[in-house]
Amino acid sequence: MSKTAKRRICVTVFALCLANFVVFFIGAVYLGGDAVNGKIVADHYYLMSHGRYTEVSADIFSYSKWHAYSTWITHPLAFIAGYWYYRLK
């Protein structure tokens, strides 16, 4: 595989990771927080942002939780892609 192809892969991976974070951020702002910082109390689901809780449905809570978890994977992946791109340059 050529260096150009490897660099394109790195850029693509980085762009997808960045897009995932942007979608997560916009979603968290729109929904009023994220589930990782939220809580479940007596079958009521709450997202939390900056000390403020917002009640949501179980489905939204689950989506928020898994999207937050996905950023825990894509953040390091973006750094790795950026590092490899730098090394290939």
C-alpha positions as CSV (number, residue, x, y, z in Angstrom):
1,M,0.0,0.0,0.0
2,S,1.4,3.4,-0.9
3,K,2.0,6.3,1.5
4,T,-0.7,8.3,-0.2
5,A,-3.3,5.6,0.4
6,K,-2.2,5.2,4.1
7,R,-2.5,9.0,4.6
8,R,-6.0,9.0,3.0
9,I,-7.0,6.2,5.4
10,C,-5.7,8.2,8.3
11,V,-7.6,11.3,7.2
12,T,-10.8,9.4,6.7
13,V,-10.6,7.7,10.1
14,F,-9.8,11.1,11.7
15,A,-12.8,12.8,9.9
16,L,-15.2,10.0,11.0
17,C,-14.0,10.2,14.6
18,L,-14.4,14.0,14.5
19,A,-17.9,13.7,13.0
20,N,-18.9,11.3,15.7
21,F,-17.8,13.7,18.4
22,V,-19.6,16.6,16.7
23,V,-22.8,14.6,16.5
24,F,-22.4,13.6,20.1
25,F,-21.8,17.2,21.3
26,I,-24.7,18.6,19.3
27,G,-27.0,15.8,20.6
28,A,-25.9,16.4,24.2
29,V,-26.6,20.1,23.9
30,Y,-30.0,19.5,22.3
31,L,-31.0,16.8,24.7
32,G,-29.8,18.6,27.8
33,G,-26.8,16.4,28.7
34,D,-25.6,12.8,28.5
35,A,-26.5,9.5,30.1
36,V,-23.0,8.8,31.4
37,N,-23.3,11.7,33.9
38,G,-27.1,11.1,34.2
39,K,-29.0,8.7,36.5
40,I,-32.0,6.4,36.6
41,V,-34.4,6.9,39.5
42,A,-37.6,4.8,39.9
43,D,-37.9,4.2,36.1
44,H,-37.3,7.9,35.3
45,Y,-34.3,8.6,33.1
46,Y,-32.2,11.7,33.5
47,L,-29.4,13.2,31.4
48,M,-27.1,15.6,33.1
49,S,-25.1,18.6,32.0
50,H,-23.4,21.0,34.3
51,G,-25.3,19.9,37.3
52,R,-28.7,20.1,35.6
53,Y,-30.8,17.1,35.0
54,T,-33.2,16.6,32.1
55,E,-35.8,13.8,32.1
56,V,-35.9,11.7,28.9
57,S,-37.3,8.4,27.7
58,A,-35.5,5.1,28.2
59,D,-34.7,4.9,24.5
60,I,-33.0,8.4,24.5
61,F,-31.1,7.5,27.6
62,S,-29.8,4.3,26.1
63,Y,-28.9,6.1,22.8
64,S,-27.0,8.8,24.8
65,K,-25.2,6.2,26.9
66,W,-24.0,4.2,23.9
67,H,-23.1,7.3,21.9
68,A,-21.0,8.6,24.8
69,Y,-19.3,5.2,25.0
70,S,-18.5,5.3,21.3
71,T,-16.6,8.6,21.8
72,W,-14.4,6.7,24.3
73,I,-13.3,4.6,21.4
74,T,-13.2,7.2,18.6
75,H,-11.2,9.8,20.6
76,P,-8.1,7.6,21.0
77,L,-8.6,6.3,17.4
78,A,-8.5,9.9,16.1
79,F,-5.3,10.6,18.0
80,I,-3.7,7.4,16.6
81,A,-4.8,8.3,13.1
82,G,-3.4,11.8,13.5
83,Y,-0.1,10.4,14.8
84,W,0.2,7.9,11.9
85,Y,-0.6,10.6,9.4
86,Y,2.2,12.8,11.0
87,R,4.6,9.8,10.8
88,L,3.8,9.1,7.2
89,K,4.2,12.7,6.1
